[in-house]
């Protein structure tokens, strides 16, 4: 009988489930699956909002109502079962300076007891210190406060966050030493403190970072030695200690990191040799040791780096003999920079000329003779052979260089007419200063000039003729034609160079007046018209160039009142010296006519 009773109850339950619609059942159980956000967490978030004085991102305008977990509060995520905030992700665009938040970080965020991810990045104008209360966020796994304006020291209490695996404070104004307490992070995988004002040594307590994969301390004021302990982090794939004041030798332990792919130690004060043990970096793809004080020879063992595609050893004291790289050496190489060492190459090594390289930079390597001929010119994107002893012409040099974007051949002994240049269509930068070039500037600047061209420097040559008319559509940002033999008038069509930031036409024989249309170049920051034969007044229209930081009108035949407004009336008097009759600040006041 008891069994029959259970059977009858089951039949009744089955009938009930069949009658009740799925929709009504779902409505019945849904409230049991979600929770309204914790009042304590809502108050903590509103405390942050109250400290933001201006929100150009408009993110915080969505933070209204009592339920911060309902999905309407932008950047906030919660645990649906508990209603506690777990993620706070507020990211501003990296390049749009008009979208930002202005204010400070509220200590109230330290009350988000179950927070796992905090990302407040790219807000640009969030200033003040990192609150000490953040050390209470013991569930935190990611703390990212990049590209703001945070100040003060890094709170030592952050070392009490046991679960943290990502700490990134890049791009702020943080000062002082890196707290040794950060070495407490046993699970840390990524540490990024780049682009701050941090000083002192790299803490030896970092030896506890057994899980570390990425270390970026670049662009600070760190000093002392590179600690030997870095070689113990066998999971490291990325190290960037560049642009600091680190000194001493390269630690040998560093070259046992078989997983390391990217090593940047450039712009420091490192000394000694590049060790043969560099061959131990089996996975290395990117190596930059430029701008240090390294000496000795480049080890031949570097040729065994099978995955290396970027090699920059420039601006050191490395010396001959240059290693012989066999046919199979450095098979992945795409970019090489050996500029400004103590190398006397004579000619471009055959293994470089015959490779399919995109960047070849051999400035100041004592190259001689004619310009080199590359076996695969179509692969070249950037070529720098400046500050050498290259001679003769350029005819045919650009043949098949269809992808060339940047060219530097300055400070050589090249002698040719500009008529001989047949530039690639996509070239953006040309630097040919201090050679023996002749001909007319119109051979380079004309209606056929590529709209990609942004930099043109042909100063210090023997170019003659007049300044050409400038057509619309040019994208020039830098124009330097100083120290040539250019004559004629200054064309009013200069206003077509709307992107121009730097212009130097000094030390020529240019006549006539300064065109009023020059004042339309609102992006101009550097202007040098000195040592020409310009006459008339400095036009008042130049007051429209509000970004100007440097101007020189010296040694012309100018007369009249200097435009009386910033920055012209606060430039040094030497910028107006040796003219006919200029007056007005910073020169003596003009005499008024009776």
C-alpha positions as CSV (number, residue, x, y, z in Angstrom):
1,X,0.0,0.0,0.0
2,X,2.8,2.4,0.9
3,X,4.4,1.8,-2.6
4,X,1.0,2.5,-4.3
5,X,0.8,5.8,-2.3
6,X,4.2,6.9,-3.7
7,X,3.2,5.9,-7.2
8,X,0.0,8.0,-7.0
9,X,2.0,11.0,-5.8
10,X,4.4,10.7,-8.7
11,X,1.5,10.5,-11.2
12,X,0.0,13.7,-9.7
13,X,3.4,15.4,-10.0
14,X,3.8,14.4,-13.6
15,X,0.3,15.7,-14.4
16,X,1.2,19.1,-12.7
17,X,4.5,19.4,-14.7
18,X,2.6,18.7,-18.0
19,X,-0.1,21.3,-17.3
20,X,2.3,24.1,-16.2
21,X,3.7,25.8,-19.3
22,X,7.5,26.0,-19.6
23,X,7.3,29.8,-19.7
24,X,5.5,30.1,-16.4
25,X,8.0,27.6,-14.9
26,X,10.9,29.7,-16.1
27,X,9.4,32.8,-14.7
28,X,9.0,30.9,-11.4
29,X,12.7,29.9,-11.1
30,X,14.4,32.9,-12.7
31,X,14.5,35.1,-9.6
32,X,16.3,32.3,-7.8
33,X,19.2,32.5,-10.3
34,X,20.1,36.2,-10.1
35,X,20.7,38.6,-7.2
36,X,20.6,42.3,-7.0
37,X,24.0,43.8,-6.5
38,X,25.4,44.2,-3.1
39,X,24.6,47.6,-1.5
40,X,28.1,47.8,-0.2
41,X,29.5,47.3,-3.7
42,X,27.1,49.8,-5.2
43,X,28.2,52.4,-2.6
44,X,31.9,51.6,-3.4
45,X,31.4,52.2,-7.1
46,X,29.5,55.4,-6.6
47,X,32.4,56.6,-4.4
48,X,34.6,56.2,-7.5
49,X,32.1,58.0,-9.6
50,X,32.1,60.9,-7.1
51,X,35.8,61.4,-7.4
52,X,35.7,61.7,-11.3
53,X,35.2,65.4,-11.9
54,X,34.8,65.1,-15.7
55,X,33.9,62.0,-17.7
56,X,34.4,62.6,-21.4
57,X,34.0,58.9,-22.1
58,X,30.3,59.1,-20.8
59,X,30.7,55.6,-19.3
60,X,29.7,56.7,-15.8
61,X,26.4,58.2,-17.0
62,X,25.1,54.6,-17.1
63,X,25.8,54.1,-13.4
64,X,22.3,54.9,-12.2
65,X,19.7,52.9,-10.3
66,X,20.1,50.5,-7.5
67,X,21.1,47.4,-9.4
68,X,24.8,47.6,-10.5
69,X,24.6,44.0,-11.6
70,X,21.7,44.2,-14.0
71,X,24.0,44.8,-17.0
72,X,23.2,48.5,-17.4
73,X,26.3,49.7,-15.5
74,X,28.9,49.9,-18.2
75,X,32.2,48.2,-17.3
76,X,30.8,46.3,-14.2
77,X,30.3,42.6,-14.0
78,X,29.0,40.5,-11.1
79,X,28.7,37.0,-9.9
80,X,25.0,36.3,-10.7
81,X,24.7,33.9,-7.7
82,X,26.0,36.4,-5.1
83,X,25.4,39.8,-6.5
84,X,29.0,40.8,-5.7
85,X,31.1,42.8,-8.2
86,X,33.9,40.7,-9.7
87,X,35.1,42.8,-12.7
88,X,35.5,46.5,-13.1
89,X,36.8,47.3,-16.7
90,X,37.0,50.9,-17.8
91,X,39.1,51.4,-20.9
92,X,39.6,54.6,-22.8
93,X,40.8,54.8,-26.4
94,X,44.6,55.0,-26.6
95,X,44.9,57.7,-29.3
96,X,41.8,60.0,-28.9
97,X,43.0,62.7,-26.5
98,X,39.5,64.1,-26.3
99,X,38.1,61.1,-24.5
100,X,39.2,60.8,-20.9
101,X,38.3,60.9,-17.2
102,X,39.5,63.7,-14.9
103,X,39.7,63.0,-11.2
104,X,41.4,60.6,-8.8
105,X,41.0,57.0,-7.7
106,X,38.7,56.6,-4.8
107,X,39.8,54.5,-1.8
108,X,36.3,53.1,-1.8
109,X,37.2,50.7,-4.6
110,X,39.2,48.9,-2.0
111,X,35.9,47.8,-0.5
112,X,35.0,45.6,-3.5
113,X,35.8,42.6,-1.4
114,X,35.2,40.0,-4.2
115,X,36.7,42.0,-7.1
116,X,38.9,39.8,-9.3
117,X,39.7,42.1,-12.3
118,X,40.3,45.9,-12.1
119,X,41.2,47.6,-15.4
120,X,41.1,51.4,-15.4
121,X,43.3,52.3,-18.4
122,X,43.6,55.0,-21.1
123,X,41.8,57.6,-19.1
124,X,44.8,60.0,-19.3
125,X,43.8,62.5,-16.6
126,X,43.0,60.3,-13.6
127,X,45.7,61.6,-11.2
128,X,46.7,61.3,-7.5
129,X,48.1,58.2,-5.8
130,X,47.1,54.6,-6.0
131,X,45.0,54.1,-2.9
132,X,46.5,52.0,-0.1
133,X,43.1,50.3,0.3
134,X,43.7,48.4,-2.9
135,X,45.9,46.0,-0.8
136,X,42.6,44.7,0.6
137,X,41.4,43.2,-2.7
138,X,42.7,39.8,-1.9
139,X,40.6,38.1,-4.7
140,X,42.2,40.3,-7.3
141,X,43.9,38.4,-10.2
142,X,44.4,41.4,-12.6
143,X,45.3,45.0,-11.7
144,X,45.7,47.2,-14.8
145,X,46.0,51.0,-14.3
146,X,47.7,51.9,-17.6
147,X,48.0,55.3,-19.3
148,X,46.6,57.6,-16.7
149,X,48.4,60.3,-14.7
150,X,48.8,58.5,-11.4
151,X,51.4,59.9,-9.1
152,X,53.4,59.0,-5.9
153,X,54.9,55.7,-5.0
154,X,53.7,52.2,-5.7
155,X,52.0,51.1,-2.5
156,X,54.0,48.3,-0.8
157,X,50.7,46.8,0.4
158,X,50.0,45.6,-3.2
159,X,52.4,42.8,-2.4
160,X,49.7,41.3,-0.2
161,X,47.5,40.3,-3.1
162,X,48.2,36.5,-3.2
163,X,46.3,35.7,-6.4
164,X,47.6,38.5,-8.6
165,X,48.9,37.2,-12.0
166,X,48.8,40.5,-14.0
167,X,50.1,43.9,-12.6
168,X,50.4,46.7,-15.1
169,X,50.9,50.3,-14.1
170,X,52.4,51.5,-17.5
171,X,52.2,55.1,-18.6
172,X,51.8,57.1,-15.4
173,X,53.9,59.5,-13.3
174,X,54.8,57.0,-10.5
175,X,58.1,57.8,-8.6
176,X,60.4,56.2,-6.1
177,X,61.7,52.7,-5.9
178,X,60.0,49.5,-6.9
179,X,58.7,48.1,-3.5
180,X,60.6,44.8,-2.6
181,X,57.2,43.6,-1.4
182,X,56.1,43.0,-5.0
183,X,58.4,40.0,-4.9
184,X,55.7,38.3,-2.8
185,X,53.6,37.5,-5.9
186,X,54.0,33.8,-6.3
187,X,51.5,33.5,-9.2
188,X,52.5,36.7,-11.2
189,X,52.8,36.1,-14.9
190,X,53.0,39.6,-16.2
191,X,54.6,42.7,-14.6
192,X,54.6,46.0,-16.5
193,X,55.8,49.2,-14.9
194,X,57.0,50.9,-18.0
195,X,56.8,54.6,-18.8
196,X,57.0,56.0,-15.3
197,X,59.7,57.8,-13.2
198,X,60.7,54.8,-11.1
199,X,64.3,54.9,-9.8
200,X,66.7,52.7,-7.9
201,X,67.6,49.0,-8.5
202,X,65.5,46.1,-9.7
203,X,64.6,44.4,-6.4
204,X,66.3,41.1,-5.7
205,X,63.0,39.9,-4.2
206,X,61.9,39.3,-7.8
207,X,63.5,35.9,-7.4
208,X,60.1,34.6,-6.3
209,X,58.5,35.2,-9.7
210,X,58.8,31.6,-10.8
211,X,55.7,31.8,-13.1
212,X,56.7,35.1,-14.7
213,X,56.3,35.2,-18.5
214,X,56.5,39.0,-19.3
215,X,58.6,41.7,-17.6
216,X,58.5,45.3,-18.9
217,X,60.3,48.0,-16.8
218,X,61.2,50.2,-19.8
219,X,61.3,54.0,-19.9
220,X,62.1,54.6,-16.2
221,X,65.2,55.8,-14.3
222,X,66.2,52.4,-12.9
223,X,69.9,52.0,-12.1
224,X,72.3,49.4,-10.9
225,X,73.0,46.0,-12.4
226,X,70.6,43.7,-14.3
227,X,70.1,41.1,-11.6
228,X,71.4,37.6,-12.2
229,X,68.0,36.2,-10.9
230,X,66.3,37.0,-14.2
231,X,68.0,33.9,-15.6
232,X,66.0,31.7,-13.2
233,X,62.6,32.5,-14.7
234,X,62.5,29.8,-17.3
235,X,59.0,30.7,-18.4
236,X,60.0,34.2,-19.5
237,X,59.1,35.0,-23.1
238,X,59.4,38.9,-23.0
239,X,61.9,41.2,-21.3
240,X,62.1,44.9,-21.9
241,X,64.4,46.9,-19.6
242,X,65.2,49.6,-22.3
243,X,65.6,53.3,-21.7
244,X,66.9,53.2,-18.1
245,X,70.2,53.8,-16.5
246,X,71.2,50.2,-16.0
247,X,75.0,49.4,-16.0
248,X,77.4,46.6,-15.7
249,X,77.8,43.4,-17.8
250,X,75.2,41.3,-19.4
251,X,74.4,38.5,-16.9
252,X,75.3,35.1,-18.4
253,X,72.3,33.5,-16.7
254,X,70.1,35.6,-19.1
255,X,71.2,33.5,-22.0
256,X,69.8,30.3,-20.6
257,X,66.2,31.4,-21.1
258,X,65.3,29.0,-23.9
259,X,61.7,30.3,-24.1
260,X,62.7,34.0,-24.4
261,X,61.4,35.5,-27.6
262,X,61.9,39.3,-27.1
263,X,64.9,40.9,-25.4
264,X,65.2,44.7,-25.3
265,X,68.0,46.2,-23.3
266,X,68.7,49.3,-25.5
267,X,69.4,52.8,-24.2
268,X,71.2,51.9,-21.0
269,X,74.8,52.0,-19.9
270,X,75.7,48.4,-20.2
271,X,79.4,47.5,-20.8
272,X,81.5,44.5,-21.7
273,X,81.1,42.0,-24.5
274,X,78.2,40.2,-26.1
275,X,78.9,36.7,-24.8
276,X,79.1,33.6,-27.0
277,X,76.4,32.1,-24.8
278,X,73.9,34.2,-26.7
279,X,73.3,31.1,-28.8
280,X,71.4,29.7,-25.9
281,X,68.4,31.9,-26.6
282,X,66.9,29.3,-28.9
283,X,63.5,31.0,-29.3
284,X,64.7,34.6,-29.6
285,X,62.9,36.6,-32.4
286,X,63.7,40.2,-31.3
287,X,67.1,41.4,-29.9
288,X,67.8,45.1,-29.2
289,X,71.1,46.1,-27.5
290,X,71.5,49.5,-29.1
291,X,72.8,52.7,-27.4
292,X,74.9,51.1,-24.7
293,X,78.7,50.8,-24.2
294,X,79.2,47.3,-25.4
295,X,82.7,46.5,-26.9
296,X,84.6,43.7,-28.6
297,X,83.5,41.6,-31.5
298,X,80.0,40.5,-32.5
299,X,80.1,36.7,-31.6
300,X,79.8,34.3,-34.5
301,X,77.5,32.2,-32.4
302,X,74.8,34.8,-33.0
303,X,74.3,33.2,-36.4
304,X,72.8,30.1,-34.8
305,X,69.7,32.0,-33.7
306,X,67.3,30.3,-36.1
307,X,64.2,32.4,-35.2
308,X,65.7,35.9,-34.9
309,X,64.1,38.4,-37.3
310,X,65.0,41.7,-35.7
311,X,68.7,42.5,-34.7
312,X,69.7,46.0,-33.5
313,X,73.3,46.4,-32.2
314,X,73.6,50.0,-33.2
315,X,75.4,52.8,-31.3
316,X,77.9,50.8,-29.2
317,X,81.6,50.3,-29.4
318,X,81.6,47.0,-31.3
319,X,84.7,46.4,-33.5
320,X,86.1,44.4,-36.3
321,X,86.4,41.7,-37.5
322,X,82.8,41.3,-38.5
323,X,81.7,37.7,-38.1
324,X,81.3,35.6,-41.2
325,X,77.6,34.5,-41.4
326,X,77.3,31.4,-43.5
327,X,74.4,30.8,-45.9
328,X,72.2,29.1,-43.3
329,X,72.9,31.5,-40.5
330,X,70.1,33.8,-39.2
331,X,67.6,32.3,-41.7
332,X,64.6,34.3,-40.3
333,X,66.4,37.7,-40.3
334,X,64.3,40.6,-41.7
335,X,65.8,43.7,-40.0
336,X,69.4,44.5,-39.1
337,X,70.9,47.7,-37.6
338,X,74.7,47.8,-37.0
339,X,75.0,51.6,-37.3
340,X,77.5,53.8,-35.4
341,X,79.9,51.2,-34.0
342,X,83.6,50.9,-34.6
343,X,83.1,48.7,-37.7
344,X,85.0,49.2,-40.9
345,X,82.9,47.2,-43.3
346,X,84.2,48.7,-46.6
347,X,81.4,47.2,-48.5
348,X,78.0,45.8,-47.5
349,X,78.6,42.2,-46.6
350,X,77.3,39.8,-49.3
351,X,75.1,37.9,-46.9
352,X,73.2,41.1,-46.2
353,X,73.0,42.2,-49.9
354,X,71.7,38.7,-50.9
355,X,69.1,38.3,-48.2
356,X,65.4,39.2,-48.5
357,X,65.6,41.9,-45.8
358,X,63.1,44.7,-45.1
359,X,65.3,47.0,-43.0
360,X,69.1,47.5,-43.6
361,X,70.7,50.2,-41.4
362,X,74.5,50.5,-41.8
363,X,75.1,54.2,-41.0
364,X,78.6,55.1,-39.9
365,X,80.1,51.7,-40.9
366,X,82.8,53.1,-43.1
367,X,81.3,52.0,-46.3
368,X,83.1,53.0,-49.5
369,X,82.7,53.0,-53.2
370,X,79.4,53.1,-55.2
371,X,76.0,52.5,-53.8
372,X,75.4,48.8,-53.2
373,X,73.2,46.6,-55.5
374,X,70.8,44.4,-53.5
375,X,69.8,41.0,-54.9
376,X,66.2,41.4,-53.6
377,X,65.6,45.2,-53.7
378,X,61.8,44.6,-53.8
379,X,61.8,43.5,-50.1
380,X,63.5,46.7,-48.8
381,X,61.3,49.0,-46.7
382,X,63.9,51.1,-44.9
383,X,67.5,51.7,-46.0
384,X,70.0,53.8,-44.0
385,X,73.5,54.1,-45.4
386,X,74.2,57.7,-44.1
387,X,77.5,58.9,-42.6
388,X,79.7,56.8,-44.9
389,X,82.1,57.4,-47.8
390,X,79.8,56.4,-50.7
391,X,80.5,58.2,-54.0
392,X,79.3,58.8,-57.5
393,X,75.7,58.7,-58.8
394,X,72.3,57.2,-58.1
395,X,71.1,56.3,-61.5
396,X,69.3,53.0,-61.5
397,X,69.7,52.6,-57.7
398,X,65.9,52.6,-57.1
399,X,65.1,50.0,-59.7
400,X,62.7,47.4,-58.4
401,X,62.6,49.1,-54.9
402,X,58.9,49.1,-55.1
403,X,58.3,48.8,-51.4
404,X,60.9,51.3,-50.1
405,X,59.4,53.8,-47.6
406,X,62.4,55.4,-45.8
407,X,65.7,56.3,-47.4
408,X,68.7,57.9,-45.6
409,X,71.9,58.6,-47.7
410,X,73.0,61.7,-45.9
411,X,76.6,62.7,-45.2
412,X,78.2,60.8,-48.0
413,X,80.1,62.0,-51.1
414,X,77.3,61.3,-53.6
415,X,77.4,63.5,-56.7
416,X,74.4,63.5,-59.1
417,X,71.7,65.7,-60.6
418,X,68.2,65.4,-59.1
419,X,67.0,64.7,-62.6
420,X,68.5,61.2,-62.2
421,X,66.3,60.3,-59.2
422,X,63.3,58.0,-60.0
423,X,61.7,57.7,-56.6
424,X,59.4,54.7,-55.6
425,X,55.7,55.7,-55.5
426,X,55.2,54.8,-51.9
427,X,58.2,56.5,-50.3
428,X,57.5,58.5,-47.2
429,X,60.9,59.8,-46.1
430,X,64.0,61.0,-48.1
431,X,67.1,62.3,-46.4
432,X,69.9,63.2,-48.8
433,X,71.5,66.1,-46.9
434,X,75.2,66.9,-47.0
435,X,76.2,65.4,-50.3
436,X,77.0,67.1,-53.7
437,X,73.6,67.1,-55.3
438,X,72.8,69.5,-58.1
439,X,69.8,70.3,-60.3
440,X,66.4,71.8,-59.6
441,X,64.1,71.0,-56.6
442,X,61.2,70.7,-59.0
443,X,62.6,67.3,-60.1
444,X,61.5,66.0,-56.7
445,X,58.6,68.3,-55.8
446,X,56.1,68.5,-58.6
447,X,52.6,67.4,-59.6
448,X,53.8,63.8,-59.7
449,X,55.2,63.8,-56.1
450,X,53.7,61.0,-54.1
451,X,51.1,61.9,-51.5
452,X,52.8,59.5,-49.1
453,X,55.9,61.7,-48.9
454,X,56.2,63.2,-45.4
455,X,59.9,64.0,-44.9
456,X,62.2,65.6,-47.5
457,X,65.7,66.8,-46.4
458,X,68.1,67.8,-49.2
459,X,69.9,70.5,-47.2
460,X,73.7,71.1,-47.5
461,X,73.9,70.4,-51.3
462,X,74.3,72.5,-54.4
463,X,70.7,72.6,-55.6
464,X,69.8,75.6,-57.7
465,X,66.8,77.1,-59.4
466,X,63.7,78.5,-57.7
467,X,61.4,77.1,-55.1
468,X,58.7,75.1,-56.9
469,X,54.9,75.8,-56.6
470,X,53.4,73.4,-54.1
471,X,50.3,71.6,-55.3
472,X,47.4,70.4,-53.2
473,X,47.4,66.9,-51.8
474,X,50.9,66.8,-50.5
475,X,51.4,65.4,-47.1
476,X,54.8,66.9,-46.3
477,X,55.5,67.3,-42.5
478,X,59.2,68.1,-42.8
479,X,60.8,70.2,-45.6
480,X,64.5,71.1,-45.3
481,X,66.1,72.7,-48.3
482,X,68.6,74.9,-46.3
483,X,72.2,75.6,-47.3
484,X,71.8,75.3,-51.1
485,X,71.8,77.8,-54.0
486,X,68.1,78.3,-54.4
487,X,66.9,81.6,-55.8
488,X,63.6,83.3,-56.7
489,X,60.6,84.2,-54.6
490,X,58.9,82.4,-51.7
491,X,55.7,81.0,-53.4
492,X,52.4,81.7,-51.8
493,X,51.3,78.2,-52.6
494,X,53.2,77.1,-49.5
495,X,49.8,77.2,-47.8
496,X,49.0,73.9,-49.7
497,X,51.4,72.1,-47.3
498,X,48.7,71.9,-44.6
499,X,50.5,69.1,-42.7
500,X,53.9,70.9,-42.5
501,X,55.4,70.9,-39.0
502,X,59.0,71.9,-39.8
503,X,60.4,74.1,-42.6
504,X,64.0,75.2,-43.1
505,X,64.9,77.3,-46.2
506,X,67.8,79.1,-44.6
507,X,71.2,79.9,-46.2
508,X,69.9,80.3,-49.8
509,X,69.3,83.3,-52.0
510,X,65.5,83.6,-51.8
511,X,64.1,87.0,-52.6
512,X,60.8,88.9,-52.3
513,X,58.4,89.0,-49.4
514,X,57.3,86.4,-46.9
515,X,53.9,85.3,-48.2
516,X,50.9,86.0,-45.9
517,X,49.6,82.5,-46.7
518,X,52.4,81.1,-44.6
519,X,50.2,82.0,-41.6
520,X,47.8,79.2,-42.7
521,X,50.2,76.5,-41.7
522,X,48.6,75.9,-38.3
523,X,50.7,72.8,-37.6
524,X,54.0,74.5,-38.0
525,X,56.4,74.2,-35.1
526,X,59.8,75.1,-36.5
527,X,60.5,77.8,-39.1
528,X,63.9,79.0,-40.3
529,X,64.1,81.7,-43.0
530,X,67.5,83.1,-42.0
531,X,70.3,84.2,-44.2
532,X,68.3,84.9,-47.4
533,X,67.4,88.1,-49.2
534,X,63.8,88.5,-48.1
535,X,62.3,92.0,-47.9
536,X,59.2,93.7,-46.6
537,X,57.5,93.0,-43.3
538,X,57.1,89.9,-41.2
539,X,53.3,89.4,-42.0
540,X,51.0,89.6,-39.0
541,X,49.2,86.6,-40.4
542,X,51.9,84.5,-38.8
543,X,50.2,85.0,-35.5
544,X,47.8,82.3,-36.7
545,X,50.6,79.7,-36.2
546,X,49.9,79.0,-32.6
547,X,52.0,75.9,-32.2
548,X,55.3,77.6,-33.3
549,X,58.2,76.8,-31.0
550,X,61.2,78.1,-33.0
551,X,61.5,80.8,-35.6
552,X,64.5,82.5,-37.2
553,X,64.3,85.5,-39.5
554,X,68.0,86.6,-39.0
555,X,70.2,88.1,-41.8
556,X,67.6,89.2,-44.3
557,X,66.4,92.6,-45.5
558,X,63.2,92.7,-43.5
559,X,61.7,96.0,-42.1
560,X,58.8,97.1,-39.9
561,X,57.2,95.9,-36.7
562,X,57.6,92.4,-35.5
563,X,54.2,90.8,-35.0
564,X,53.3,91.7,-31.4
565,X,51.9,88.6,-30.0
566,X,53.2,85.3,-28.7
567,X,55.5,83.6,-29.5
568,X,57.1,86.3,-31.8
569,X,57.5,89.0,-29.2
570,X,59.2,86.5,-26.8
571,X,61.7,84.8,-29.2
572,X,65.3,85.9,-28.5
573,X,66.4,89.1,-30.2
574,X,69.0,87.1,-32.2
575,X,66.2,85.6,-34.2
576,X,65.6,89.0,-35.8
577,X,69.2,90.3,-35.9
578,X,71.0,91.7,-39.0
579,X,67.9,93.0,-40.9
580,X,67.3,96.4,-42.3
581,X,64.9,98.0,-39.8
582,X,62.9,95.5,-37.8
583,X,61.5,96.9,-34.5
584,X,59.1,96.0,-31.7
585,X,59.6,93.4,-28.9
586,X,62.0,91.7,-28.4
587,X,63.9,94.5,-30.3
588,X,63.6,98.2,-29.4
589,X,60.2,99.7,-29.9
590,X,59.2,101.2,-33.3
591,X,59.4,105.0,-33.6
592,X,56.0,106.5,-34.4
593,X,55.7,109.0,-37.2
594,X,54.7,112.6,-36.3
